[in-house]
Amino acid sequence: MLAQSLGYIRYRAARDDKGRVFADNREGASGFLMQVAATDSKRAYFVEGSQRGLLTVRGRGVAVVDFAQTNADTIEYTGALFVKVDNIVLAALAQLFSVFVHRTVDHHFEHLLKHPIAVSTMAMTNTPALLERIEAVPSEERALVKPFAELLRRQTNAAGAAR
């Protein structure tokens, strides 16, 4: 919701009652992801989706993100996405033209991680503007990020008191 209101994305992801997060970017890609494992330094997700274009390709896979906090305001991460194309003919073409598949998968993986990182960066570098943006969204949507907004306010108040 914040990424959309800040203009980073033009669509809204939605979570269903099973914990899956669905999205359609209205540019040909749609699908869902579901967290299947979590530790202090790793998350694993089942992903399924399609890319429409000259050919429509459907697939599913596993995304793994490893991360570590390297200092007070930095988290470093690495990730890997393992994809299986559903259609056997398209899978063979994907092997033959793997560079195109890799670009598409990499693009979507980077996009998926990019906007939460942008919002987090704004939280660290321009907290008042982010809090203003949160206050500007409708109250039912603001409730979705209430814990995040409270954390930002506590950190802002603590930083002000420390001065």
C-alpha positions in Angstrom: 0.0 0.0 0.0 2.8 2.4 0.8 4.8 1.6 -2.3 1.7 2.3 -4.4 0.9 5.6 -2.6 4.5 6.7 -3.1 4.3 5.9 -6.8 6.8 3.0 -6.8 4.2 0.6 -8.2 0.8 1.0 -9.9 -0.9 -2.0 -8.5 -1.9 -3.4 -5.2 -0.9 -6.8 -3.8 -3.6 -8.6 -1.7 -3.3 -11.3 0.9 -5.8 -14.1 1.0 -7.0 -16.1 4.0 -4.3 -18.8 3.3 -1.5 -16.2 3.5 -0.8 -16.0 -0.2 0.0 -12.6 -1.6 -1.5 -12.0 -5.1 -0.6 -9.3 -7.5 -1.1 -8.3 -11.2 1.1 -5.6 -12.4 -1.2 -4.8 -15.3 1.8 -5.1 -17.6 1.6 -8.8 -18.3 2.8 -10.3 -15.1 0.6 -11.8 -12.4 0.9 -14.4 -9.7 1.3 -15.1 -6.1 3.8 -15.9 -3.5 3.5 -17.6 -0.1 6.1 -17.8 2.6 6.9 -21.4 3.4 9.9 -21.1 5.7 11.4 -18.4 7.9 14.5 -18.2 10.2 16.4 -15.3 11.7 18.4 -14.9 8.4 16.5 -16.6 5.7 13.0 -16.6 4.0 11.7 -19.1 1.5 8.7 -18.6 -0.7 6.7 -20.7 -3.1 5.9 -18.6 -6.2 3.6 -19.1 -9.1 2.7 -16.8 -11.9 2.5 -16.0 -15.6 4.0 -13.6 -18.0 1.9 -12.6 -21.0 3.5 -11.3 -24.1 4.3 -12.8 -27.5 3.9 -16.1 -25.7 2.2 -16.6 -22.4 4.5 -18.5 -20.0 3.3 -20.0 -16.7 5.6 -21.3 -14.1 6.2 -22.0 -10.4 9.2 -22.0 -8.3 10.9 -21.3 -5.0 12.5 -18.0 -4.0 15.1 -17.9 -1.2 16.3 -14.7 0.4 19.2 -14.7 2.8 19.8 -11.6 4.9 21.9 -10.2 7.7 22.0 -7.0 9.6 25.5 -5.6 9.0 25.0 -2.5 11.2 22.3 -0.5 12.9 20.7 0.7 9.6 21.8 -1.8 7.0 20.6 -5.2 6.0 22.4 -7.0 3.3 20.6 -9.7 1.3 21.2 -12.2 -1.5 18.5 -14.1 -3.3 17.9 -16.9 -5.7 14.8 -17.9 -7.6 14.4 -21.4 -9.0 11.7 -21.5 -11.7 10.0 -24.4 -13.6 8.1 -23.5 -16.7 4.8 -25.5 -16.9 4.5 -26.0 -20.7 7.0 -28.6 -22.0 7.4 -26.8 -25.3 7.9 -23.4 -23.7 10.2 -25.0 -21.2 12.3 -26.4 -24.1 12.3 -22.9 -25.7 13.2 -21.4 -22.3 16.3 -23.7 -22.2 17.2 -22.7 -25.8 16.6 -19.0 -25.1 17.5 -19.0 -21.4 18.9 -15.5 -21.5 15.3 -14.1 -22.1 13.9 -16.2 -19.3 16.7 -15.2 -16.9 16.1 -11.5 -17.7 12.4 -11.8 -17.1 12.8 -13.8 -13.8 15.6 -11.4 -12.6 13.5 -8.4 -13.5 10.5 -9.6 -11.5 12.7 -10.8 -8.6 14.4 -7.4 -8.4 11.1 -5.6 -8.7 9.6 -7.6 -5.9 12.4 -6.6 -3.6 13.0 -3.1 -4.8 9.9 -1.3 -3.5 10.0 -2.6 0.1 13.7 -1.5 0.1 12.8 2.0 -1.2 10.1 2.4 1.5 12.6 1.2 4.2 15.2 3.6 2.9 12.7 6.5 3.1 11.9 5.4 6.7 15.6 5.8 7.5 16.3 9.0 5.5 13.0 10.9 5.5 10.8 9.7 8.3 8.6 12.8 8.5 7.7 12.6 4.8 6.8 8.9 5.1 4.7 9.6 8.2 2.9 12.3 6.3 2.3 9.9 3.4 0.9 7.3 5.9 -1.4 10.0 7.4 -2.7 10.9 3.9 -4.0 7.5 3.0 -7.6 6.5 3.9 -8.0 5.3 7.5 -8.9 1.7 6.6 -5.6 1.4 4.7 -3.7 3.3 7.4 -4.7 0.6 9.8 -2.7 -1.9 7.7 0.5 0.0 8.5 -0.3 1.2 12.0 2.4 -0.9 13.7 5.0 0.4 11.2 3.9 4.0 11.7 4.1 3.6 15.5 7.6 2.2 15.2 8.6 5.2 13.1 7.1 7.7 15.6 8.9 5.9 18.5 12.2 6.1 16.7 11.7 9.7 15.7 10.8 10.6 19.3 13.8 8.7 20.7 16.1 10.4 18.2 14.7 13.8 19.2 15.1 13.1 22.9 18.7 12.0 22.4 19.6 15.4 20.9 
